[in-house]
Amino acid sequence: MPPVEVDSTPKGSDIKIQGMKTYKTGSPSATTAILLIGDVFGNVAQVLQGADLLAYGGESSHQYQVFVPDFLQGQYASHTWFPPDTEEKQQAIGAYFGGHANFGKAKEKIPGIIKEIEQETKGTITKWAAVGLCWGGKVATLAASADTPFAAAVSTHPAMVDPKDGPSITIPYCLLPSMHEDKDAVKSFADAIKVEKYVETFDDMPHGWMAARANLNDPKAKEGYKRGYETVLNFL
């Protein structure tokens, strides 16, 4: 895997897919693509570097095209809402997740995104995987149900873990919780998954360690960030 950099320069470029600014990276000849679904803070540097690691971090015989649509189209959550320790913060988060950042609405965008990308890449892509970070992890989970376009799905430091989602998953699934996810909910959810699965809790990493909250200036956080993306690649 390429080294993780504190101040990385994106290796890819931005395109428009379904009207959304979308980061594209990886070899254009790769036949497997990853739809990387970020968190509620947007496609920040840590997310884009993660996309590059997924695109170029595997074996030379197993490369990926990676696409990172801005599902939230510039309307991101505020860092001041977290932790949600006041009624005002809780109301703001509830309104945001119930409205603009609704998981179901995001899932509904996926077929159109994939269709347009496949048209743009002229049939090069023959297989898809979904990788979701936090908010995106919940979206990836919901998209792993019946009639999914994906061959596999990954959810890292997932938002709103719900055991009821487990039985609906129909494809190989990887779950990477942090120290901050509810352990009972994670266990119940994982136990409810009836297909091939890989579950590993990063007990020494905080929620968001592979996305916007990754503090790459900290050696421990940097190593956890790298190991997280290595684990995703090993699963895929």
FIKOLZA-1660 file (N, C-alpha, C; in steps of 0.1 Angstrom, whole numbers, plus 5000, padded with zeros to 4 digits):
% residues 236
   i   px   py   pz ch aa at
   1 5008 4988 5000  A  M  N
   1 5000 5000 5000  A  M CA
   1 5009 5013 5000  A  M  C
   2 5005 5023 4992  A  P  N
   2 5013 5035 4993  A  P CA
   2 5013 5041 5007  A  P  C
   3 5023 5049 5010  A  P  N
   3 5024 5055 5024  A  P CA
   3 5013 5065 5026  A  P  C
   4 5008 5065 5038  A  V  N
   4 4998 5075 5042  A  V CA
   4 5005 5088 5044  A  V  C
   5 5000 5099 5039  A  E  N
   5 5006 5112 5040  A  E CA
   5 4998 5122 5048  A  E  C
   6 5004 5130 5056  A  V  N
   6 4997 5140 5064  A  V CA
   6 4990 5150 5055  A  V  C
   7 4997 5155 5045  A  D  N
   7 4992 5164 5035  A  D CA
   7 4993 5158 5021  A  D  C
   8 4983 5150 5018  A  S  N
   8 4983 5143 5006  A  S CA
   8 4978 5151 4994  A  S  C
   9 4983 5148 4982  A  T  N
   9 4978 5154 4970  A  T CA
   9 4970 5144 4963  A  T  C
  10 4957 5147 4960  A  P  N
  10 4948 5137 4954  A  P CA
  10 4954 5132 4940  A  P  C
  11 4953 5119 4938  A  K  N
  11 4958 5113 4925  A  K CA
  11 4948 5114 4914  A  K  C
  12 4935 5116 4918  A  G  N
  12 4925 5115 4908  A  G CA
  12 4920 5129 4904  A  G  C
  13 4907 5130 4899  A  S  N
  13 4902 5142 4894  A  S CA
  13 4887 5142 4897  A  S  C
  14 4881 5154 4895  A  D  N
  14 4866 5155 4897  A  D CA
  14 4859 5154 4884  A  D  C
  15 4848 5147 4884  A  I  N
  15 4838 5146 4873  A  I CA
  15 4824 5149 4879  A  I  C
  16 4815 5150 4870  A  K  N
  16 4801 5152 4874  A  K CA
  16 4793 5139 4871  A  K  C
  17 4786 5133 4881  A  I  N
  17 4778 5122 4879  A  I CA
  17 4764 5125 4886  A  I  C
  18 4754 5124 4878  A  Q  N
  18 4740 5127 4883  A  Q CA
  18 4740 5140 4889  A  Q  C
  19 4747 5150 4884  A  G  N
  19 4748 5163 4889  A  G CA
  19 4756 5165 4901  A  G  C
  20 4762 5155 4906  A  M  N
  20 4770 5155 4918  A  M CA
  20 4785 5156 4915  A  M  C
  21 4793 5165 4921  A  K  N
  21 4807 5164 4921  A  K CA
  21 4812 5151 4926  A  K  C
  22 4820 5144 4918  A  T  N
  22 4824 5130 4921  A  T CA
  22 4839 5129 4919  A  T  C
  23 4846 5125 4929  A  Y  N
  23 4860 5122 4928  A  Y CA
  23 4863 5109 4922  A  Y  C
  24 4871 5108 4911  A  K  N
  24 4874 5096 4904  A  K CA
  24 4889 5093 4905  A  K  C
  25 4892 5081 4909  A  T  N
  25 4907 5077 4909  A  T CA
  25 4908 5063 4906  A  T  C
  26 4921 5059 4903  A  G  N
  26 4924 5045 4899  A  G CA
  26 4926 5043 4884  A  G  C
  27 4930 5031 4881  A  S  N
  27 4934 5028 4867  A  S CA
  27 4921 5027 4859  A  S  C
  28 4920 5034 4848  A  P  N
  28 4908 5033 4839  A  P CA
  28 4906 5020 4833  A  P  C
  29 4916 5011 4833  A  S  N
  29 4915 4998 4828  A  S CA
  29 4910 4988 4838  A  S  C
  30 4909 4991 4851  A  A  N
  30 4904 4982 4861  A  A CA
  30 4890 4979 4859  A  A  C
  31 4886 4966 4860  A  T  N
  31 4873 4961 4857  A  T CA
  31 4864 4961 4869  A  T  C
  32 4869 4962 4881  A  T  N
  32 4861 4963 4893  A  T CA
  32 4862 4977 4899  A  T  C
  33 4850 4982 4903  A  A  N
  33 4849 4996 4908  A  A CA
  33 4844 4996 4922  A  A  C
  34 4848 5006 4929  A  I  N
  34 4843 5008 4943  A  I CA
  34 4836 5021 4944  A  I  C
  35 4823 5020 4949  A  L  N
  35 4816 5033 4952  A  L CA
  35 4819 5036 4967  A  L  C
  36 4827 5046 4969  A  L  N
  36 4830 5050 4982  A  L CA
  36 4820 5061 4987  A  L  C
  37 4813 5058 4998  A  I  N
  37 4803 5067 5003  A  I CA
  37 4808 5073 5016  A  I  C
  38 4811 5086 5016  A  G  N
  38 4817 5093 5027  A  G CA
  38 4808 5096 5039  A  G  C
  39 4813 5104 5048  A  D  N
  39 4806 5107 5060  A  D CA
  39 4799 5121 5058  A  D  C
  40 4793 5126 5069  A  V  N
  40 4785 5138 5068  A  V CA
  40 4793 5151 5067  A  V  C
  41 4806 5150 5067  A  F  N
  41 4815 5162 5067  A  F CA
  41 4820 5164 5053  A  F  C
  42 4816 5156 5043  A  G  N
  42 4820 5158 5029  A  G CA
  42 4832 5151 5025  A  G  C
  43 4836 5153 5013  A  N  N
  43 4848 5146 5007  A  N CA
  43 4860 5153 5010  A  N  C
  44 4864 5153 5023  A  V  N
  44 4876 5160 5028  A  V CA
  44 4888 5152 5024  A  V  C
  45 4900 5158 5027  A  A  N
  45 4913 5152 5023  A  A CA
  45 4915 5138 5027  A  A  C
  46 4910 5134 5040  A  Q  N
  46 4912 5121 5045  A  Q CA
  46 4904 5111 5037  A  Q  C
  47 4892 5115 5032  A  V  N
  47 4884 5106 5024  A  V CA
  47 4890 5104 5010  A  V  C
  48 4895 5115 5004  A  L  N
  48 4900 5114 4991  A  L CA
  48 4913 5105 4991  A  L  C
  49 4921 5107 5002  A  Q  N
  49 4933 5099 5003  A  Q CA
  49 4929 5084 5005  A  Q  C
  50 4918 5082 5012  A  G  N
  50 4913 5068 5014  A  G CA
  50 4909 5062 5000  A  G  C
  51 4903 5070 4992  A  A  N
  51 4899 5065 4979  A  A CA
  51 4912 5061 4971  A  A  C
  52 4922 5069 4972  A  D  N
  52 4935 5066 4964  A  D CA
  52 4941 5054 4970  A  D  C
  53 4941 5052 4983  A  L  N
  53 4946 5040 4989  A  L CA
  53 4939 5027 4984  A  L  C
  54 4926 5028 4983  A  L  N
  54 4918 5017 4978  A  L CA
  54 4921 5014 4963  A  L  C
  55 4923 5025 4956  A  A  N
  55 4925 5024 4941  A  A CA
  55 4939 5018 4938  A  A  C
  56 4949 5022 4946  A  Y  N
  56 4963 5018 4943  A  Y CA
  56 4970 5009 4953  A  Y  C
  57 4962 5005 4964  A  G  N
  57 4969 4998 4975  A  G CA
  57 4969 4983 4974  A  G  C
  58 4961 4978 4964  A  G  N
  58 4961 4963 4963  A  G CA
  58 4972 4958 4954  A  G  C
  59 4972 4945 4951  A  E  N
  59 4982 4939 4942  A  E CA
  59 4980 4945 4928  A  E  C
  60 4991 4945 4921  A  S  N
  60 4990 4950 4907  A  S CA
  60 4980 4943 4898  A  S  C
  61 4977 4931 4902  A  S  N
  61 4967 4923 4894  A  S CA
  61 4953 4926 4898  A  S  C
  62 4951 4934 4909  A  H  N
  62 4938 4936 4915  A  H CA
  62 4936 4951 4918  A  H  C
  63 4935 4959 4908  A  Q  N
  63 4933 4973 4910  A  Q CA
  63 4918 4977 4908  A  Q  C
  64 4915 4989 4913  A  Y  N
  64 4901 4993 4913  A  Y CA
  64 4900 5007 4907  A  Y  C
  65 4889 5010 4901  A  Q  N
  65 4884 5023 4898  A  Q CA
  65 4876 5027 4910  A  Q  C
  66 4878 5039 4916  A  V  N
  66 4871 5043 4928  A  V CA
  66 4864 5056 4925  A  V  C
  67 4851 5057 4929  A  F  N
  67 4843 5069 4926  A  F CA
  67 4837 5073 4940  A  F  C
  68 4838 5086 4942  A  V  N
  68 4833 5092 4955  A  V CA
  68 4824 5103 4952  A  V  C
  69 4811 5100 4950  A  P  N
  69 4801 5111 4948  A  P CA
  69 4799 5120 4961  A  P  C
  70 4797 5132 4959  A  D  N
  70 4793 5141 4970  A  D CA
  70 4778 5140 4972  A  D  C
  71 4774 5129 4978  A  F  N
  71 4759 5127 4980  A  F CA
  71 4752 5138 4987  A  F  C
  72 4759 5145 4996  A  L  N
  72 4753 5156 5003  A  L CA
  72 4754 5170 4996  A  L  C
  73 4761 5170 4985  A  Q  N
  73 4761 5182 4976  A  Q CA
  73 4764 5195 4984  A  Q  C
  74 4774 5194 4992  A  G  N
  74 4778 5207 4999  A  G CA
  74 4771 5210 5012  A  G  C
  75 4760 5203 5015  A  Q  N
  75 4753 5206 5027  A  Q CA
  75 4756 5196 5038  A  Q  C
  76 4767 5200 5045  A  Y  N
  76 4773 5190 5054  A  Y CA
  76 4769 5193 5069  A  Y  C
  77 4771 5183 5077  A  A  N
  77 4769 5185 5091  A  A CA
  77 4779 5194 5097  A  A  C
  78 4775 5201 5108  A  S  N
  78 4785 5209 5115  A  S CA
  78 4792 5202 5126  A  S  C
  79 4805 5204 5127  A  H  N
  79 4813 5197 5138  A  H CA
  79 4808 5202 5151  A  H  C
  80 4802 5213 5152  A  T  N
  80 4797 5218 5165  A  T CA
  80 4785 5210 5171  A  T  C
  81 4779 5202 5162  A  W  N
  81 4768 5194 5167  A  W CA
  81 4773 5182 5176  A  W  C
  82 4786 5179 5175  A  F  N
  82 4791 5167 5181  A  F CA
  82 4801 5171 5193  A  F  C
  83 4800 5164 5204  A  P  N
  83 4790 5154 5207  A  P CA
  83 4776 5160 5209  A  P  C
  84 4766 5152 5207  A  P  N
  84 4752 5157 5208  A  P CA
  84 4748 5158 5222  A  P  C
  85 4754 5166 5230  A  D  N
  85 4752 5167 5245  A  D CA
  85 4742 5177 5249  A  D  C
  86 4735 5184 5240  A  T  N
  86 4724 5193 5244  A  T CA
  86 4712 5190 5235  A  T  C
  87 4701 5195 5240  A  E  N
  87 4688 5193 5232  A  E CA
  87 4689 5200 5219  A  E  C
  88 4695 5212 5218  A  E  N
  88 4697 5219 5206  A  E CA
  88 4705 5211 5196  A  E  C
  89 4716 5205 5200  A  K  N
  89 4724 5197 5191  A  K CA
  89 4716 5185 5186  A  K  C
  90 4709 5178 5195  A  Q  N
  90 4702 5166 5191  A  Q CA
  90 4691 5170 5181  A  Q  C
  91 4685 5181 5183  A  Q  N
  91 4674 5185 5173  A  Q CA
  91 4680 5188 5160  A  Q  C
  92 4692 5194 5160  A  A  N
  92 4699 5197 5147  A  A CA
  92 4702 5185 5140  A  A  C
  93 4708 5175 5147  A  I  N
  93 4712 5162 5141  A  I CA
  93 4700 5155 5136  A  I  C
  94 4689 5154 5144  A  G  N
  94 4677 5147 5140  A  G CA
  94 4671 5153 5127  A  G  C
  95 4671 5166 5126  A  A  N
  95 4665 5173 5114  A  A CA
  95 4674 5170 5102  A  A  C
  96 4687 5170 5104  A  Y  N
  96 4696 5168 5093  A  Y CA
  96 4695 5153 5088  A  Y  C
  97 4695 5143 5097  A  F  N
  97 4694 5130 5092  A  F CA
  97 4680 5126 5087  A  F  C
  98 4670 5133 5092  A  G  N
  98 4657 5130 5088  A  G CA
  98 4654 5137 5075  A  G  C
  99 4662 5147 5071  A  G  N
  99 4659 5155 5059  A  G CA
  99 4670 5153 5048  A  G  C
 100 4679 5162 5048  A  H  N
 100 4689 5163 5037  A  H CA
 100 4698 5150 5037  A  H  C
 101 4701 5145 5049  A  A  N
 101 4710 5133 5049  A  A CA
 101 4703 5120 5052  A  A  C
 102 4690 5120 5047  A  N  N
 102 4682 5107 5049  A  N CA
 102 4689 5096 5042  A  N  C
 103 4691 5085 5049  A  F  N
 103 4698 5073 5044  A  F CA
 103 4691 5067 5032  A  F  C
 104 4677 5066 5033  A  G  N
 104 4670 5060 5022  A  G CA
 104 4671 5067 5009  A  G  C
 105 4670 5081 5010  A  K  N
 105 4671 5089 4998  A  K CA
 105 4685 5088 4992  A  K  C
 106 4695 5086 5000  A  A  N
 106 4709 5084 4994  A  A CA
 106 4709 5071 4987  A  A  C
 107 4704 5060 4993  A  K  N
 107 4704 5047 4987  A  K CA
 107 4697 5048 4973  A  K  C
 108 4686 5056 4972  A  E  N
 108 4679 5056 4960  A  E CA
 108 4687 5063 4948  A  E  C
 109 4697 5070 4952  A  K  N
 109 4705 5076 4941  A  K CA
 109 4715 5067 4935  A  K  C
 110 4718 5055 4942  A  I  N
 110 4729 5047 4937  A  I CA
 110 4727 5040 4923  A  I  C
 111 4715 5035 4920  A  P  N
 111 4713 5029 4907  A  P CA
 111 4716 5039 4895  A  P  C
 112 4712 5052 4897  A  G  N
 112 4715 5062 4886  A  G CA
 112 4729 5065 4886  A  G  C
 113 4736 5065 4897  A  I  N
 113 4750 5068 4897  A  I CA
 113 4758 5057 4890  A  I  C
 114 4755 5045 4893  A  I  N
 114 4762 5034 4887  A  I CA
 114 4759 5033 4872  A  I  C
 115 4747 5035 4868  A  K  N
 115 4743 5035 4854  A  K CA
 115 4751 5045 4846  A  K  C
 116 4752 5058 4851  A  E  N
 116 4759 5068 4844  A  E CA
 116 4774 5066 4844  A  E  C
 117 4780 5061 4855  A  I  N
 117 4794 5057 4855  A  I CA
 117 4797 5046 4845  A  I  C
 118 4789 5036 4844  A  E  N
 118 4791 5025 4834  A  E CA
 118 4790 5030 4820  A  E  C
 119 4781 5040 4818  A  Q  N
 119 4780 5046 4804  A  Q CA
 119 4793 5054 4801  A  Q  C
 120 4798 5061 4811  A  E  N
 120 4810 5070 4809  A  E CA
 120 4822 5061 4807  A  E  C
 121 4823 5050 4813  A  T  N
 121 4835 5041 4812  A  T CA
 121 4833 5031 4801  A  T  C
 122 4823 5031 4794  A  K  N
 122 4821 5023 4782  A  K CA
 122 4822 5008 4784  A  K  C
 123 4816 5003 4794  A  G  N
 123 4816 4989 4797  A  G CA
 123 4828 4983 4803  A  G  C
 124 4838 4991 4807  A  T  N
 124 4850 4986 4813  A  T CA
 124 4847 4979 4826  A  T  C
 125 4838 4985 4834  A  I  N
 125 4835 4979 4847  A  I CA
 125 4825 4968 4847  A  I  C
 126 4829 4957 4853  A  T  N
 126 4821 4945 4853  A  T CA
 126 4816 4941 4867  A  T  C
 127 4821 4947 4877  A  K  N
 127 4818 4944 4891  A  K CA
 127 4819 4956 4900  A  K  C
 128 4810 4957 4910  A  W  N
 128 4810 4968 4919  A  W CA
 128 4811 4963 4934  A  W  C
 129 4818 4972 4942  A  A  N
 129 4817 4970 4957  A  A CA
 129 4813 4983 4963  A  A  C
 130 4807 4983 4974  A  A  N
 130 4804 4995 4981  A  A CA
 130 4812 4996 4994  A  A  C
 131 4818 5008 4997  A  V  N
 131 4825 5010 5009  A  V CA
 131 4820 5023 5015  A  V  C
 132 4814 5022 5027  A  G  N
 132 4808 5033 5034  A  G CA
 132 4815 5037 5047  A  G  C
 133 4817 5050 5049  A  L  N
 133 4823 5055 5061  A  L CA
 133 4813 5063 5069  A  L  C
 134 4811 5058 5081  A  C  N
 134 4801 5064 5091  A  C CA
 134 4787 5065 5085  A  C  C
 135 4783 5077 5081  A  W  N
 135 4770 5079 5075  A  W CA
 135 4769 5070 5062  A  W  C
 136 4780 5070 5055  A  G  N
 136 4780 5062 5043  A  G CA
 136 4780 5047 5046  A  G  C
 137 4785 5043 5058  A  G  N
 137 4784 5029 5061  A  G CA
 137 4770 5024 5063  A  G  C
 138 4761 5033 5068  A  K  N
 138 4747 5029 5069  A  K CA
 138 4741 5028 5055  A  K  C
 139 4744 5038 5046  A  V  N
 139 4739 5037 5032  A  V CA
 139 4744 5025 5025  A  V  C
 140 4756 5021 5027  A  A  N
 140 4762 5009 5021  A  A CA
 140 4754 4996 5026  A  A  C
 141 4751 4997 5039  A  T  N
 141 4744 4985 5045  A  T CA
 141 4730 4984 5039  A  T  C
 142 4723 4995 5038  A  L  N
 142 4710 4994 5032  A  L CA
 142 4710 4990 5017  A  L  C
 143 4721 4994 5011  A  A  N
 143 4722 4990 4996  A  A CA
 143 4727 4976 4994  A  A  C
 144 4730 4969 5005  A  A  N
 144 4735 4955 5004  A  A CA
 144 4724 4945 5004  A  A  C
 145 4711 4950 5003  A  S  N
 145 4700 4941 5004  A  S CA
 145 4696 4935 4991  A  S  C
 146 4684 4929 4990  A  A  N
 146 4680 4922 4977  A  A CA
 146 4681 4932 4966  A  A  C
 147 4684 4926 4954  A  D  N
 147 4686 4934 4941  A  D CA
 147 4697 4944 4942  A  D  C
 148 4707 4942 4950  A  T  N
 148 4718 4951 4951  A  T CA
 148 4727 4950 4939  A  T  C
 149 4732 4962 4934  A  P  N
 149 4742 4962 4923  A  P CA
 149 4756 4958 4927  A  P  C
 150 4758 4955 4940  A  F  N
 150 4771 4953 4945  A  F CA
 150 4774 4938 4948  A  F  C
 151 4787 4935 4946  A  A  N
 151 4791 4921 4949  A  A CA
 151 4796 4919 4963  A  A  C
 152 4799 4931 4969  A  A  N
 152 4804 4931 4984  A  A CA
 152 4802 4944 4989  A  A  C
 153 4801 4945 5002  A  A  N
 153 4799 4958 5009  A  A CA
 153 4807 4959 5022  A  A  C
 154 4812 4971 5025  A  V  N
 154 4820 4974 5037  A  V CA
 154 4814 4986 5044  A  V  C
 155 4813 4985 5057  A  S  N
 155 4809 4996 5066  A  S CA
 155 4819 4998 5077  A  S  C
 156 4825 5010 5077  A  T  N
 156 4834 5013 5087  A  T CA
 156 4829 5024 5097  A  T  C
 157 4832 5023 5109  A  H  N
 157 4827 5031 5120  A  H CA
 157 4813 5036 5117  A  H  C
 158 4804 5026 5116  A  P  N
 158 4790 5029 5110  A  P CA
 158 4782 5038 5119  A  P  C
 159 4773 5045 5112  A  A  N
 159 4763 5054 5119  A  A CA
 159 4751 5045 5121  A  A  C
 160 4744 5047 5133  A  M  N
 160 4731 5042 5136  A  M CA
 160 4730 5027 5133  A  M  C
 161 4739 5019 5139  A  V  N
 161 4738 5005 5138  A  V CA
 161 4725 4999 5143  A  V  C
 162 4718 4991 5134  A  D  N
 162 4705 4986 5138  A  D CA
 162 4705 4971 5135  A  D  C
 163 4703 4963 5145  A  P  N
 163 4703 4948 5143  A  P CA
 163 4692 4944 5133  A  P  C
 164 4682 4952 5131  A  K  N
 164 4671 4948 5121  A  K CA
 164 4676 4948 5107  A  K  C
 165 4687 4955 5104  A  D  N
 165 4693 4956 5091  A  D CA
 165 4700 4943 5087  A  D  C
 166 4705 4936 5097  A  G  N
 166 4713 4924 5095  A  G CA
 166 4707 4914 5085  A  G  C
 167 4695 4909 5088  A  P  N
 167 4690 4898 5079  A  P CA
 167 4688 4902 5065  A  P  C
 168 4687 4915 5062  A  S  N
 168 4684 4919 5048  A  S CA
 168 4697 4919 5039  A  S  C
 169 4709 4918 5045  A  I  N
 169 4721 4918 5037  A  I CA
 169 4722 4905 5030  A  I  C
 170 4725 4906 5017  A  T  N
 170 4725 4894 5008  A  T CA
 170 4739 4892 5001  A  T  C
 171 4749 4900 5004  A  I  N
 171 4762 4899 4998  A  I CA
 171 4773 4898 5009  A  I  C
 172 4785 4893 5005  A  P  N
 172 4796 4894 5015  A  P CA
 172 4798 4908 5021  A  P  C
 173 4799 4908 5034  A  Y  N
 173 4798 4921 5041  A  Y CA
 173 4809 4922 5052  A  Y  C
 174 4816 4933 5052  A  C  N
 174 4826 4936 5062  A  C CA
 174 4822 4948 5071  A  C  C
 175 4824 4946 5084  A  L  N
 175 4820 4956 5094  A  L CA
 175 4832 4959 5102  A  L  C
 176 4836 4972 5103  A  L  N
 176 4848 4976 5110  A  L CA
 176 4843 4987 5120  A  L  C
 177 4838 4984 5132  A  P  N
 177 4834 4994 5142  A  P CA
 177 4846 5000 5149  A  P  C
 178 4844 5011 5155  A  S  N
 178 4854 5018 5163  A  S CA
 178 4851 5015 5178  A  S  C
 179 4859 5021 5187  A  M  N
 179 4857 5020 5201  A  M CA
 179 4844 5026 5205  A  M  C
 180 4838 5035 5197  A  H  N
 180 4827 5043 5201  A  H CA
 180 4813 5038 5197  A  H  C
 181 4813 5028 5188  A  E  N
 181 4800 5022 5185  A  E CA
 181 4795 5014 5197  A  E  C
 182 4781 5013 5198  A  D  N
 182 4775 5005 5208  A  D CA
 182 4778 4990 5206  A  D  C
 183 4785 4984 5216  A  K  N
 183 4790 4971 5214  A  K CA
 183 4779 4961 5213  A  K  C
 184 4768 4963 5221  A  D  N
 184 4757 4953 5221  A  D CA
 184 4750 4954 5207  A  D  C
 185 4748 4966 5203  A  A  N
 185 4741 4968 5190  A  A CA
 185 4750 4962 5178  A  A  C
 186 4763 4964 5179  A  V  N
 186 4772 4958 5169  A  V CA
 186 4771 4943 5169  A  V  C
 187 4771 4937 5181  A  K  N
 187 4771 4922 5182  A  K CA
 187 4757 4917 5177  A  K  C
 188 4746 4923 5181  A  S  N
 188 4733 4919 5176  A  S CA
 188 4732 4920 5161  A  S  C
 189 4737 4931 5156  A  F  N
 189 4737 4933 5141  A  F CA
 189 4745 4923 5134  A  F  C
 190 4757 4921 5139  A  A  N
 190 4766 4911 5132  A  A CA
 190 4760 4897 5133  A  A  C
 191 4755 4893 5144  A  D  N
 191 4749 4880 5146  A  D CA
 191 4737 4878 5137  A  D  C
 192 4730 4889 5133  A  A  N
 192 4718 4888 5124  A  A CA
 192 4722 4887 5109  A  A  C
 193 4734 4889 5106  A  I  N
 193 4739 4887 5092  A  I CA
 193 4740 4873 5088  A  I  C
 194 4733 4868 5078  A  K  N
 194 4733 4854 5075  A  K CA
 194 4742 4850 5063  A  K  C
 195 4749 4859 5058  A  V  N
 195 4758 4857 5046  A  V CA
 195 4773 4858 5051  A  V  C
 196 4782 4855 5042  A  E  N
 196 4796 4857 5045  A  E CA
 196 4799 4870 5051  A  E  C
 197 4807 4871 5062  A  K  N
 197 4809 4884 5069  A  K CA
 197 4823 4883 5075  A  K  C
 198 4828 4896 5077  A  Y  N
 198 4841 4897 5085  A  Y CA
 198 4838 4909 5094  A  Y  C
 199 4840 4907 5107  A  V  N
 199 4838 4918 5117  A  V CA
 199 4850 4919 5125  A  V  C
 200 4856 4932 5126  A  E  N
 200 4867 4935 5134  A  E CA
 200 4865 4948 5140  A  E  C
 201 4865 4949 5154  A  T  N
 201 4864 4962 5161  A  T CA
 201 4878 4967 5163  A  T  C
 202 4880 4980 5159  A  F  N
 202 4892 4987 5161  A  F CA
 202 4891 4994 5175  A  F  C
 203 4894 4987 5185  A  D  N
 203 4891 4991 5199  A  D CA
 203 4900 5003 5203  A  D  C
 204 4911 5006 5195  A  D  N
 204 4919 5017 5199  A  D CA
 204 4917 5029 5190  A  D  C
 205 4907 5029 5181  A  M  N
 205 4904 5039 5172  A  M CA
 205 4891 5046 5175  A  M  C
 206 4890 5059 5174  A  P  N
 206 4877 5066 5176  A  P CA
 206 4868 5066 5164  A  P  C
 207 4855 5069 5167  A  H  N
 207 4846 5070 5156  A  H CA
 207 4851 5080 5146  A  H  C
 208 4850 5076 5133  A  G  N
 208 4855 5085 5122  A  G CA
 208 4870 5084 5119  A  G  C
 209 4876 5074 5124  A  W  N
 209 4891 5073 5122  A  W CA
 209 4896 5071 5108  A  W  C
 210 4886 5066 5099  A  M  N
 210 4890 5065 5085  A  M CA
 210 4885 5076 5076  A  M  C
 211 4879 5086 5082  A  A  N
 211 4873 5097 5074  A  A CA
 211 4877 5110 5080  A  A  C
 212 4867 5119 5081  A  A  N
 212 4870 5133 5084  A  A CA
 212 4877 5135 5098  A  A  C
 213 4875 5126 5107  A  R  N
 213 4881 5127 5120  A  R CA
 213 4894 5121 5121  A  R  C
 214 4900 5116 5111  A  A  N
 214 4913 5110 5111  A  A CA
 214 4924 5121 5113  A  A  C
 215 4931 5120 5125  A  N  N
 215 4941 5129 5128  A  N CA
 215 4954 5123 5123  A  N  C
 216 4958 5126 5111  A  L  N
 216 4970 5119 5105  A  L CA
 216 4983 5125 5110  A  L  C
 217 4982 5136 5118  A  N  N
 217 4994 5141 5125  A  N CA
 217 4998 5132 5137  A  N  C
 218 4989 5124 5141  A  D  N
 218 4992 5115 5153  A  D CA
 218 4996 5101 5147  A  D  C
 219 5008 5096 5151  A  P  N
 219 5013 5084 5146  A  P CA
 219 5004 5072 5148  A  P  C
 220 4997 5071 5160  A  K  N
 220 4988 5060 5162  A  K CA
 220 4976 5061 5153  A  K  C
 221 4970 5073 5152  A  A  N
 221 4959 5074 5144  A  A CA
 221 4962 5072 5129  A  A  C
 222 4974 5076 5125  A  K  N
 222 4978 5074 5111  A  K CA
 222 4980 5059 5108  A  K  C
 223 4985 5051 5117  A  E  N
 223 4987 5037 5116  A  E CA
 223 4973 5030 5115  A  E  C
 224 4964 5034 5124  A  G  N
 224 4950 5029 5124  A  G CA
 224 4943 5031 5111  A  G  C
 225 4945 5043 5106  A  Y  N
 225 4939 5047 5093  A  Y CA
 225 4944 5038 5082  A  Y  C
 226 4957 5036 5082  A  K  N
 226 4963 5028 5071  A  K CA
 226 4958 5013 5073  A  K  C
 227 4958 5008 5085  A  R  N
 227 4953 4994 5087  A  R CA
 227 4939 4992 5084  A  R  C
 228 4931 5003 5086  A  G  N
 228 4917 5002 5082  A  G CA
 228 4915 5000 5067  A  G  C
 229 4922 5008 5059  A  Y  N
 229 4921 5006 5045  A  Y CA
 229 4927 4993 5040  A  Y  C
 230 4938 4989 5046  A  E  N
 230 4944 4976 5043  A  E CA
 230 4934 4965 5046  A  E  C
 231 4926 4966 5057  A  T  N
 231 4916 4955 5060  A  T CA
 231 4905 4955 5050  A  T  C
 232 4901 4967 5045  A  V  N
 232 4891 4967 5035  A  V CA
 232 4896 4960 5022  A  V  C
 233 4908 4963 5018  A  L  N
 233 4913 4957 5006  A  L CA
 233 4915 4942 5007  A  L  C
 234 4919 4938 5019  A  N  N
 234 4921 4923 5021  A  N CA
 234 4907 4916 5020  A  N  C
 235 4897 4923 5025  A  F  N
 235 4883 4917 5024  A  F CA
 235 4878 4916 5010  A  F  C
 236 4880 4927 5003  A  L  N
 236 4875 4928 4989  A  L CA
 236 4883 4918 4980  A  L  C
% end
